[in-house]
Amino acid sequence: MAPFVIARRLREPAQEMDRRARWGVLLVAVAYGILWQNHFWHRPLPAWRMALSICFLALAGVLSWTGARALGRQWRIDAGLNRDHELVTTGPYRIVRHPIYTSMLSLLLGMGFMVTPLLILLLATVLFMLGTQIRVNIEDHLLTSRFGERFRQYQDGVPAYIPFVK
């Protein structure tokens, strides 16, 4: 969470905002909550799960820092556009259009492989992806309304939040 807490944000309200994206935030929060609904401390953690967790957690850290840094003052919790909003396509935005969501998925998987039975992790991942897809659809619509064909070309060439999956 550190990159988002210290990120420089605009103090002015968004010029254009879609609060329906908060439903996506709610589903993502439920997904994270589901991870902890078990007695993980009662069973040993296989080495492969620990190794996978470390990889996902490291990826989450890198993407959250680089994604928040690339967005700079444009970062916000709500889906919205600033008056002087710019289309960011550099840094991690060259690989995925929503690297912060990729970092959140990596965090979910990193924690999940460490503390959650695989069936519960699958359920949490499905809920996470539903919530994230709500946000992606709304944010992409906002960006299309502002940047038109330029964003559509970017959208056609760069996956949403899972690398190499369009």
N, C-alpha and C positions, 0 to 999 in steps of 0.2 A: 504493500500500500504506500510505501514511502515515495515512489515517484509521483503519485497522484496527489499526495498531501503537499509536497513542496513545489509541484508544478505551478508555474505562473499562469493564472487565469485572468481573464478579463473581468473587471468589476461591473461592467455594463451588462444588462440583460440581453439575451439573444434576440436578434431581429426576427428570426423565424424559429419556432420550436414546435415539437410534436410530443406532447406528454403521454401519448399512447405507448411510447417506448417503455414507460415505467412498468407495464405488464411484463415485458421481457426481463426487466431487472428483478421483478418479483419471482419469476420462474427460476432465474439464475440463483437467487438467494435460497430458494427451496432446494435446489440441486445441491448447493454447498451444505445446507443443513442435513440433508439425507446422508451425506458421507459419515457423519458422526453418530448415527443411530444404530450402533452396534457395540459389542464388547471387544474392541480390537486389542485391548491390553491383555486378554486372556489367551491369545494364540501367538505362536512365534511368527516372525516375518521372514519368509524365504528370501534368500539373497537376491534372486532375480527381481523380486518386487521392489526391494530397497534400491537396487541399481536403476531400475526403470523410474522410480520416484525421484531419485537424484537428478536424472537426466531431464525429466519434465520440469522439476522445480528450477533447475538452472536455466532452462529455456524460458520459463515464465519470468524469471528475474531479468534476463537480457531483453526480452521483448517489452516488458513493462517500462523499463528505463528508456530504451531507445524509442519506443512508440510515444511515450509522454514527452520526451525531449523533442522529437520531430514535430509533434502537434503544437508544442509551446503554449502560447496564450489561447489557442483555439480549443484546448481540451476542456470538456465539461461533462458532467454526469448525465444531464438530459440531452436528448437528441435535438440539436439546434444549430443554427448558423449565426455567426456574428455578422455585423454590418460589413466588415472588411475581411470576411472569411476567405481563405485561400485553399485551393485543392492541393493537399500534400501527397506527393508521389515519390518521395525520397526516403532513404534509410530503410526501415523495415516495411514501409509502404510500397516498396518495389516488389516485395515477395507476397504480401497479403494486403488487402484494402483495409482491414481492421485488425492490426497486430495486437492491440490491447485486448481484444476478444480472444485472440490466439493465446495471449499470455494467461488470460483467465481460464481458458480450457486447459492449458498446460498445468496451471496451478491445481485445478480440479483433479486432473489425472495424476499429478504428482502426489497430492494428498490421498487421493482415492486408492492408488496402488499400495500406499503405505498403511492405511487404516481400515479399508473397507473390503468386505467380501465382493468378489467380482460381479455377482448378480446385482447387488445394491449399487455398485459403481456404474454398471450399465444403465440402470434406471436413472441415476443422477446425471449421467452423461446425456441421455435422451432429453431430460428436462432442461438441462443447460443449453443444449443445442436448439430446442424449441424457443426458449427465451432469447437466446442470442439471435436466432433467425428473425424474430419479431423486430429486434433492434436494428439488425442489418437492413432489413427491408425498408424500415422507416428512414434510417439514415441515408441509404442509397437513394431513396425517393427525394429527400431534401437536397442531396448533392446534385442529383439530376436536374432538379428544378432550378438550381443556381448555376451549374456549370454546363448543362446540356450535353452536346455531342462530345465535348472534351471528357466529361466524366464517363459517358457511355463507352468510349474507346478504352479508357482506363479500366472500366468494369469488365469489358470483354477480354482484356489481356491479363488481368490479375485476379486470382481467386479471392473470395470474401475473407475467410479467416482460417481455412484449413489449407496449408500449402499444397500445391499441385492438384487440388480438387476444385473444379469449376462448377 
